[in-house]
């Protein structure tokens, strides 16, 4: 058996949560391999809407094992709140949720450091979600981090105090006055007290040595889906650096984020929107500042599921999509939110860039500092509602042509088209 991988190919918010939820009946295990509560996977069914930040999206399917891998970072307060909300909706999480002992903890002072560092950047800020993601991964890389398993050790309080004091000094050195700063509506002391209460709750869940756990599941014939967060173009190494997240969002991150060998990876399922969106700062060559962009935002309800911030919207960028396909070894594409383009007479698709008086089809090293002007192809829109279509032979010709155009460019087949937010609104090709 091999592990299949599902991940985003743009700047996140592609709709991964819905697809994981749709696919999980075909899998025994769903495992998150990177990221933290800066992710927001939205799932809608039976008139209900759920947003998952840390818990894998297989939690809605009875019998599915859900693993939070070592590559994920965990805020105990956010995870406890997420579990409680699901329990209140009648979804028992704790029996089928497993957490890696090697997953790192987001400390309350990581939240302070995130706010202090972002404030110190002024106009150069990267658009952090202020969830403590960057500082936590920084401590992990610098070998200063505290892991879930550390919270069960006798000297945990000493380790915590050492980190807390070091972080507070760094915050002070940045000139950040946190006495008035609120973390999710609480002052620091109140937040810290609740954080410890939540940590005690997390310690009583099913903690595992996840590298052994997942390999044993694999050896026993279990079907496993690895679930990514954010998107390929936010990858720490291959994204639009420095406007990226702090982990590896590509399929390469599966091996280090779960503890599996590269030869255990099977199919790679790439999720992308029929257009592009981005939250926060960073380059976005096809971004629209006109009525078309506003219409995409309105029709697609493009507001961050974690931050609530309005997303920047623009036309589909095929050179960037092909780059993501290459990096991940994508074997099948799933196109999301096709219905958002229902009312457009004409659709534009970027097929190249004008860069330093040249036409190029790759992303140059200095893409963050040099203007990339998109070169567009225009395609006719389908001008009809897709939300009631469920069969491939019902698709309008213009939508079929749009899909074929994408497939011809990136050389990977589109296997599924999403036509609305509910888990039932999709067309399998």
HUURUR-V400842 format. One line per field, one symbol per residue. ss: DSSP state (H for helix, E for strand, C for the rest). phi: phi as a letter, one per 20 degrees, with the letter a starting at -180 (. if undefined). burial: # if it has 9 or more other C-alpha atoms within 8 Angstrom, else .. Layout:
ss = ???
phi = ???
burial = ???
This chain:
ss = CCEEEEEECCCCCCCHHHHHHHHHHHCCEEEECCECCCCCEEEEECCEEEEECCCCHHHHCCCCEEEECCCEEECHHHHHHHHHHHHHCCCCCHHHEEEECCCEECCHHHHHHHHHHHHHHHHHCCCCCCCCHHHHHHHHHCCCCCEHHHHHCCCHHHHHHHHHHHHHHHHHHCCCCCCCCCECCECHHHHHHHHHHHHHHHHCCEEECHHHHHHHHHHCCCCEEEECCCCHHHCCCCCCCCCCCCCCCCCHHHHHHHCCCHHHEEEEEEEEECCEEECCCCCCCCECCCHHHHHHHHHCCCECCCCCCECEEECEEHHHHHHHHHHHCCCEEEEECHHHHCCCCEEEEEEEEEECCEEECCCCCCCCCCCCEEEEEEEECCCCCCCCCCCHHHCCHHHHHHHHHHHHHHCCCEEEEECCCECCCEEEC
phi = .ceeccbedcdnmfofgfffffefgecebccfdanbffebeeccalmdcccddcfgfefedgnefcdeffeedcegffffffffffffendeeffddccffefeeeegffffffffffffelfefengfmenfggffffffemdfddgfffeefegfffffgfgfffffffffemeeefdfddlndfgfffffffffffffffeeeecefffgffffffenfecdededlbgfdfgedeegeecedceeeffffffecncfgfeedfddddbefcccbdnepfbfegdddfffffgfffelecgfedmffefcaffdfgffffffffemfdbdcedlgffegeefcddcfdaceblmcdcccefgeffddfdefddddcffelbfdfdeccffeffgffffffffffffemcfedbcedrfffeebced
burial = .####################..#..###################.....#########.#..#################.##..##.....##.#######################......####..#######.##....#######....#..##..##..##.###.#.......##...##..##.##..##.###.#######.###.##...###############.####.##################...##.#############......###....##.##....#####...################..#.###############..#########...........##...#####..#.##...#..##....#..###.##..##..#.#.##########.####.
